[in-house]
Amino acid sequence: MSRRPVNPSRRLVDGGSLPFVGSIHSKSRSSPLLTIGLVVGAMLLIGFCYHQSGGSRSNIEAVSKVEGGTLCTAEVQRAIPILKKAYGDSMRKVLHLGPDTCSVVSKLLKEEDTEAWGVEPYDLDDADASCRRLVRKGFVRAADIKFLLPYRAKSFSLVIVSDALDYLSPRYLNKTLPELARVSADGVVIFAGYPGRQRVKDSELPKFGRPAKLRSSSWWIRYFVQTSLEENEAVVKKFDQAAAKRSYRPACQVFHLKSYS
Ligand SMILES: *[C@@H]1O[C@H](CO)[C@@H](O)[C@H](O)[C@H]1NC(C)=O
């Protein structure tokens, strides 16, 4: 076969938003009516496609608010009054780690007697103005939590982590969890998703790198034992009591670990 000057499939791509341009032109000489019919048909089709994609996008957004990748971060905000009951004074200097950490930090900063900082494990590229302000003031930073955290031992009274450990394999958990116990003085609170209850929308997957591995509470407890991290029974009791009193049922699993002594 002879080489053609233009690869037809290439031209489809080059045609951009009007993929039928090429074929319409070649037929225009033979039948103008057919051309008009094709153009109208193409426009209807394109309009229909735009309509469809717009509609489904807003659907996805509505769903992700409920079961998106930041569900447990939203849960931390709801749990602040309960955490204050359980931890009291230990809420004075809090570090939060997790996606959308700005939302938690700004909420904590509104509490009396609470200072707060945040680590965003992903990027802050789509941060809004108030989040960028927190970054500028040094309250929030982006950091890869798979590696050592840039803080001295016991820099914070309490460390809270949400929607972040679910994305780490045991190999990295083995590094990150002891780090959290190291930089905290009075405890580590883990908000982890329930298996089967959470789903990250596909468009968010590149951000998290891999799908969340939602583990059962027995998995976590076995893991704590294996890595010599101790649950803080006294706090667990206080947290559960405060939660029962306010009929608060967290949408995520909540674990309370002791810091290294
Ligand atoms: C994590 O640490 C525990 C306890 O030290 C060890 O038993 C386990 O093999 C480690 N897991 C990985 C994947 O390195």
The ligand as a Tripos MOL2 file, in Angstrom:
@<TRIPOS>MOLECULE
LIG
   14    14     1     0     0
SMALL
NO_CHARGES

@<TRIPOS>ATOM
      1 C1          6.4170   -4.5900   60.9440 C.3       1 LIG1
      2 O1          6.9340   -4.6700   62.2390 O.3       1 LIG1
      3 C2          6.5560   -5.8600   62.9350 C.3       1 LIG1
      4 C3          7.0580   -5.7520   64.3740 C.3       1 LIG1
      5 O2          8.3530   -5.2890   64.4440 O.3       1 LIG1
      6 C4          7.1180   -7.0520   62.2040 C.3       1 LIG1
      7 O3          6.7350   -8.2440   62.8590 O.3       1 LIG1
      8 C5          6.6000   -7.0560   60.7760 C.3       1 LIG1
      9 O4          7.1840   -8.1050   60.0510 O.3       1 LIG1
     10 C6          6.8930   -5.7380   60.0860 C.3       1 LIG1
     11 N1          6.2150   -5.7330   58.8120 N.am      1 LIG1
     12 C7          6.8520   -5.3600   57.6820 C.2       1 LIG1
     13 C8          6.0330   -5.4750   56.4320 C.3       1 LIG1
     14 O5          7.9720   -4.9310   57.6530 O.2       1 LIG1
@<TRIPOS>BOND
     1     1     2 1
     2     1    10 1
     3     2     3 1
     4     3     4 1
     5     3     6 1
     6     4     5 1
     7     6     7 1
     8     6     8 1
     9     8     9 1
    10     8    10 1
    11    10    11 1
    12    11    12 1
    13    12    13 1
    14    12    14 2
@<TRIPOS>SUBSTRUCTURE
     1 LIG1         1 GROUP 0 **** ****
